[in-house]
């Protein structure tokens, strides 16, 4: 409505005489925040405030979790928590109200005239609510009329879990959902999977598929069910934590979505090693932090993306989305052993010092579980350093919805042949393997191989006399 009760009170009783004192509380709805590209919902993990608790402005009210990161949701306004709209472990959509907060009260007095106005407003709001419900029911009826029998909406997360667990669509439709309008939530399908493994759910009987004269234009993909596992007396059963389950789902989904191909190049990074040894002490003394190889790798990748912009894309059905921004994700191992990918936004607009500072900041936030949803969203290309674990090369899995990822291996001293004016010589050089995995639907070997070769060229031609 276009006015507030406090405005009506002020206009009716500007003097405020002869009235009974009462405090009117304005209400504010706390909304589930947007948490990056492709994230449509989040799970309420823990409420940090109880109903009736006082909340300061920018104070965290609850903890939420997506398939990428855990985060806290602060209240932009001070007040009192009136009502929690979701219980713990329930899923809320982005943009949906998750709590009601009472803002600062308005001191006024309530006279008979004000009571009458308030009553009229209440009746008008009640009528509006009834009308809105009627409209929604009409929309629902029309929607159901235009929907094929048996079709339901399922979130991408639910579909990914179904594919991973080998649950066919007919079986998925048999699951009773607890979400809005019977929607199957993440909690519903995980409970169904658990019950099925424990023998509490009978295997569904599916009717044979009808014969068709013309084959579908899209090939059907059969997802095999996971094999049965036998457990002996000395085996230990460890329950996956929530993040590990999400990582597992995301990895399996990526392998189903994208045909993975990997190209390898060995690069001579001797100039980079010598340059870093020369400047690292000076840099730490001047900037108060270390300079690692990671920002140098990112700088070379950014230069190569500018040369080959069709690596910086995503796939939407039969459409290719060519990204304007160059946002580089860097896979980071957490103390728990899990993996997360913070993102350096607009990496092409930062110099080496800027990249170094942001790499260090995001790595520290990841280690201390301080990453925000914005810190891990919007990536267009990913770098992972398997050399940190002593590995010389790896075949990484693409971080969807990107189409490529690069792994850098350990830098090792090796004998190498060098061409000189006096002929070829063997010298000890610092060598490193680059592994480039790409989506063969849209990136062929020519582009994927040329890209990783170009990154190696930038690393090998690094100026050893460069200032920083």
Helices and strands as residue ranges (DSSP letters): H 5-12, E 20-31, E 41-47, E 54-55, E 60-65, E 70-74, E 79-84, E 91-93, E 97-110, H 112-145, H 156-164, H 169-173, G 180-182, H 186-197, H 242-257, E 260-268, H 270-287, H 294-307, G 309-311, E 313-316, E 319-322, E 328-333, E 339-344, G 347-349, H 352-367, G 373-376, E 381-385, G 386-389, E 404-408, E 412-420, E 423-439, H 445-460
